[in-house]
Amino acid sequence: MNKRQRVSRILAGKAADRPPVCFWRHFGPLPPQETVRAHIRFFEETDMDLMKMMCDEFFTYPLEEKPTPASLLRLHPLGSKHPYIRGQVERATQINEALRGEAFSLYNAFSPYATMKHTLGDGESMALLRQAPEAALHLMEVICEDTCALIEGILRESGTDGMMLPLQGAEEGRFTREEYLAWIAPTEERVIACADSLSANNLMHLCGWEGVPNRLDWWSHYPARMVNWAVYVENLDLAQGRRRFPGRVLLGGFDNRPGMLLHAGCQADIQAETARLVREAGPQALILGADCSVPEDLEPRRIRWIVQALEELSSQPDESIQESENSTAAP
């Protein structure tokens, strides 16, 4: 079974020879061709099954250097032909062409709130929302229009199979439920609906970026075939996640933080943890990965150790790994 077949079967709720593997990292704002090479090098060195693309050169939304509430209120969407959007579609196309159809691929599209936060800064975004909410909401509306244009371009033109949709802003202590529903959810929901209308293979990433637990129930109703959360931030293991997110393909299991097992552990311990995670979650509807992006200095061989462990497990006559197609996950 090749990588693409493996992921396709898991996403279709069928049994595969083993759980697929997907990890991702930031590569920095590199020149276009180096961005492509960095992704393909990481894919080849890790031997993982699913490629999640992250083009950091487009991490922030194009704005004038020091925007003001008045200038933000004058903003209009960039449009689908703007280099901010075309550049990402071109980069995704180039990466997919380099993959030669070998693997499933996802492209990253942040929620409008997360994009605003990355662009202005966390403190600045919160201050704008509280001091000039009309300007902040207009900025998120503009970003939302362009994010939907980006998603359409990526999914219609680049050969990408689905979107990874990172959600931020539901950390405990940041917004009240009423504030979230009024300020963040409307554009977030539109972006998710846009992706869902174009692909059935999207990943909802419930980002624990600050190390602060999220109110996961604020997001659990959003449609997505796959779901990824910070197991070690949320204190919600894969078995508990099965109950929290019924019918979804779970992606994750490993702590991505520097100094933890994936980053610093020995091969035997990483492979033992691989086996434990498969026993915990079951091999069906499971893609092994991490809570979030892995450290930039992570040795790719550590991910390859996980792939090797899964291949060894799949070769054993163990019903916990080799299940019949009759015991499939919910579609």
ChimeraX attribute file (.defattr): number of C-alpha atoms within 10 A of each C-alpha:
attribute: neighborCount
match mode: 1-to-1
recipient: residues
	/A:1	9
	/A:2	11
	/A:3	17
	/A:4	16
	/A:5	17
	/A:6	22
	/A:7	24
	/A:8	18
	/A:9	18
	/A:10	24
	/A:11	24
	/A:12	17
	/A:13	20
	/A:14	21
	/A:15	24
	/A:16	24
	/A:17	20
	/A:18	25
	/A:19	26
	/A:20	26
	/A:21	26
	/A:22	23
	/A:23	26
	/A:24	21
	/A:25	18
	/A:26	15
	/A:27	17
	/A:28	15
	/A:29	14
	/A:30	13
	/A:31	10
	/A:32	15
	/A:33	11
	/A:34	12
	/A:35	22
	/A:36	21
	/A:37	14
	/A:38	16
	/A:39	22
	/A:40	18
	/A:41	13
	/A:42	18
	/A:43	21
	/A:44	14
	/A:45	14
	/A:46	21
	/A:47	20
	/A:48	23
	/A:49	26
	/A:50	22
	/A:51	24
	/A:52	21
	/A:53	26
	/A:54	25
	/A:55	22
	/A:56	15
	/A:57	16
	/A:58	15
	/A:59	17
	/A:60	16
	/A:61	18
	/A:62	12
	/A:63	12
	/A:64	9
	/A:65	7
	/A:66	7
	/A:67	11
	/A:68	12
	/A:69	16
	/A:70	11
	/A:71	13
	/A:72	19
	/A:73	16
	/A:74	10
	/A:75	15
	/A:76	14
	/A:77	15
	/A:78	17
	/A:79	16
	/A:80	17
	/A:81	12
	/A:82	12
	/A:83	14
	/A:84	19
	/A:85	20
	/A:86	17
	/A:87	17
	/A:88	24
	/A:89	23
	/A:90	17
	/A:91	20
	/A:92	27
	/A:93	18
	/A:94	19
	/A:95	23
	/A:96	24
	/A:97	14
	/A:98	14
	/A:99	17
	/A:100	9
	/A:101	13
	/A:102	16
	/A:103	21
	/A:104	23
	/A:105	24
	/A:106	25
	/A:107	25
	/A:108	22
	/A:109	24
	/A:110	24
	/A:111	26
	/A:112	30
	/A:113	25
	/A:114	21
	/A:115	20
	/A:116	21
	/A:117	19
	/A:118	16
	/A:119	16
	/A:120	18
	/A:121	13
	/A:122	12
	/A:123	9
	/A:124	14
	/A:125	20
	/A:126	18
	/A:127	13
	/A:128	17
	/A:129	15
	/A:130	11
	/A:131	12
	/A:132	15
	/A:133	16
	/A:134	17
	/A:135	20
	/A:136	23
	/A:137	22
	/A:138	17
	/A:139	22
	/A:140	25
	/A:141	21
	/A:142	20
	/A:143	26
	/A:144	24
	/A:145	19
	/A:146	23
	/A:147	28
	/A:148	20
	/A:149	20
	/A:150	24
	/A:151	25
	/A:152	19
	/A:153	21
	/A:154	29
	/A:155	20
	/A:156	14
	/A:157	13
	/A:158	20
	/A:159	20
	/A:160	24
	/A:161	19
	/A:162	25
	/A:163	28
	/A:164	25
	/A:165	25
	/A:166	20
	/A:167	21
	/A:168	23
	/A:169	21
	/A:170	23
	/A:171	18
	/A:172	12
	/A:173	11
	/A:174	12
	/A:175	15
	/A:176	12
	/A:177	13
	/A:178	9
	/A:179	12
	/A:180	15
	/A:181	13
	/A:182	12
	/A:183	19
	/A:184	21
	/A:185	19
	/A:186	16
	/A:187	23
	/A:188	25
	/A:189	16
	/A:190	18
	/A:191	25
	/A:192	23
	/A:193	15
	/A:194	15
	/A:195	27
	/A:196	18
	/A:197	10
	/A:198	17
	/A:199	18
	/A:200	17
	/A:201	22
	/A:202	22
	/A:203	26
	/A:204	23
	/A:205	23
	/A:206	24
	/A:207	26
	/A:208	23
	/A:209	17
	/A:210	10
	/A:211	13
	/A:212	15
	/A:213	19
	/A:214	24
	/A:215	16
	/A:216	16
	/A:217	10
	/A:218	13
	/A:219	18
	/A:220	15
	/A:221	9
	/A:222	14
	/A:223	18
	/A:224	24
	/A:225	21
	/A:226	22
	/A:227	22
	/A:228	26
	/A:229	27
	/A:230	26
	/A:231	22
	/A:232	18
	/A:233	17
	/A:234	18
	/A:235	11
	/A:236	15
	/A:237	18
	/A:238	23
	/A:239	15
	/A:240	13
	/A:241	17
	/A:242	18
	/A:243	10
	/A:244	14
	/A:245	15
	/A:246	12
	/A:247	15
	/A:248	24
	/A:249	26
	/A:250	25
	/A:251	26
	/A:252	25
	/A:253	27
	/A:254	25
	/A:255	21
	/A:256	24
	/A:257	18
	/A:258	14
	/A:259	11
	/A:260	11
	/A:261	17
	/A:262	25
	/A:263	21
	/A:264	14
	/A:265	13
	/A:266	12
	/A:267	18
	/A:268	11
	/A:269	12
	/A:270	21
	/A:271	23
	/A:272	12
	/A:273	18
	/A:274	23
	/A:275	17
	/A:276	13
	/A:277	20
	/A:278	23
	/A:279	13
	/A:280	15
	/A:281	19
	/A:282	18
	/A:283	27
	/A:284	27
	/A:285	29
	/A:286	28
	/A:287	27
	/A:288	24
	/A:289	25
	/A:290	24
	/A:291	25
	/A:292	24
	/A:293	17
	/A:294	21
	/A:295	16
	/A:296	13
	/A:297	9
	/A:298	15
	/A:299	16
	/A:300	19
	/A:301	13
	/A:302	21
	/A:303	25
	/A:304	19
	/A:305	19
	/A:306	25
	/A:307	24
	/A:308	15
	/A:309	19
	/A:310	23
	/A:311	14
	/A:312	13
	/A:313	19
	/A:314	19
	/A:315	12
	/A:316	11
	/A:317	10
	/A:318	10
	/A:319	10
	/A:320	16
	/A:321	23
	/A:322	19
	/A:323	19
	/A:324	11
	/A:325	13
	/A:326	8
	/A:327	11
	/A:328	16
	/A:329	20
	/A:330	14
	/A:331	13
